[in-house]
Structure formats: C-alpha cells, structure tokens
C-alpha cells in the first residue's frame, strides 16, 4: 500500500511550528528544504509560530549561516488556520492552540533542546528527527 509520501502532491508544504517562530521551526524548515532539494523531492517547508517574536533568534541566524544555510523566513510568521488545513504535514515543537487541533494530523517533536542554550545540540536533535521522516527514510 502506498504511503502518504508516495502520493504526495506536487509542491507539498510541510509546516514546522514552534511557539515563537524564531528558532526551532526556522532550523527545521531550513534543513528540510536543503535535504528535500538534495534528494529531488517536490516538497517545501515553512516555519511558523503560535506566538511569534518580532525577529528571528540571532543564535539561529548565526548557526544557520555557519552551516551554509539561510532561514526560510525573514521574520517570524504567525501560524494560520489556512496553512494548517492546506499543509501536507504539520510538525510542532509546542502545544498548538485549540483552534488548530483536529484540523489535520499534527506530529509533536518533544524534547528538542533550546536553541538559546546551544545551537549545535538543538540542530543535531532536529536533524535526527528530520532523518526519521518517511519522505527521507527511503534514501
């Protein structure tokens, strides 16, 4: 039986969500997009926050730049119901507000260390989770 990913529509959107939309979701989206591009997958990730900060985390920007990547967003963006409903997948680092629950399948990634404490540790934990996603595990 085909998996959800084998039947993935073209230009599928994966939404990564963290509370402030400034660190974990930004790292996850940047690395998802890098890996998807390298593997020729027609999927793209965006980063959103449930209570977005006014700007991206400076540690996140510096860490991504040192990794040769750029954030997919120029500033934290608030998650919308339309994005949740149209996304192929929603992956959250935090509890989503009630209005988003039950609208689609939401995968929770808990236990990811704080980016403000240590970018590399948080990045490595996010990469470990990304590499376990079904669309990447067949490579």
N, C-alpha and C positions, 0 to 999 in steps of 0.2 A: 504494500500500500504506500502511495507517495506521501512524503511528509509535507508539512505546511511550507517548508522552504523550497521543495522541489516544484511546488505550484505557485511560487512567489510571483506576483505580478511585476511587470517591469517598473523600474523606478520606485521600488518599495521604500517606505520610510520607517525607520526604527527611531523611536523617541526614548532618549535617556533622560531621566528626571532625578534631580536632587533638590533639596529644599531651597537653596539659594541660587541654583542655576549657574554657579560661578566656578566650580571646581570639578567634582567627581563626574558630573554629566558631561562637562566640557572635555575632560580627558577621554572618557568612554567614546564619545562621538568622534573625536579626532582619530583615535586609534581604530575604531570600527571602520571609518571611511578609508583610512590607509590600507587596512587589511582587505577590505572589500575591493578596493581599486586594484591592489596587487594580484588578487585572485580572479579578477574579471567578473565580479558579481555586480548585478544591476540593482544595488541597494545602497541606501544612503542613510546616515544617522544625523539627527539633530539633538541639541541639548536644550533642556527647558528646566525651569524652577517652579516650585509651588509658591514660593515667597521670594522672588528674585532680588538679589543685591543690585546695587546701582552699577557695579562694574565687575569684570572678571577678576578672579583671585590673581594677584601678582605672582604668587608662587606657581600657580598653574600655567600662566603665560610663560614665565621663565623656564619652567620644566619642559613644557612642550617645545619651546624654541631650542633648548639644548638637545632635545631628541630629534630635531629637524622637522618639527610639525608646527602647524598653526591652528589656533582654535577655529572651530566651525562657525562660531558666533562672535560678533564683535562686542556684544554686551549680553548680560543675562536676559533671557526672554521668559515671560510668564507662560506656563502651560495652558493651552486652551482645550475646551471640550471637543472642538472640531479636529484638533490634532490627535487626541486620544481615539476618537471614533474612526479616523481615517488611517491610523497607523497600522502597519503590518504587525508590529510588536511594540509594547511599552515595557521598558525596564526601569525600575525605580530604586533609588538608593534611600528613599524615605517613604513614610506613610503618605499616600495620596489623599487629598480631601474627599469627602463623601460623594461630591457631585461627579467624580471621575470613576468611582468604584462601580463595578458591574457593567461598564460600558464596553470593555474589551478585556482580554486576558492580560493581566499585569504581573510581570515577573519581578520579585523583590530580590535585590542583591544586598544582603545584610553583612555586617562585619568588615566592611571596607574601611581601612584606617583613614584618619583625617589627613587631607592634603596639606593643611596648615602645619601639621606636626612633621610630616616627612613626605615630600612629593614622590620620591622613588618607591617607597613602600606602598603608598596608595596606588601609584601607577602599576606596579607589579601585580597587586591584588586584582585590579581592574583587568589587566591583560590576561591573567589566569582565567577569569570569568569569561572574557570575550572568546578565548580559545576553546571554551567548552560549549559555545553556542552551536546549535545544529548546523547552521549555514557555514561555519568554519571547520567543524569537526571532521568533515569528509575529505579534507585536504591533508 
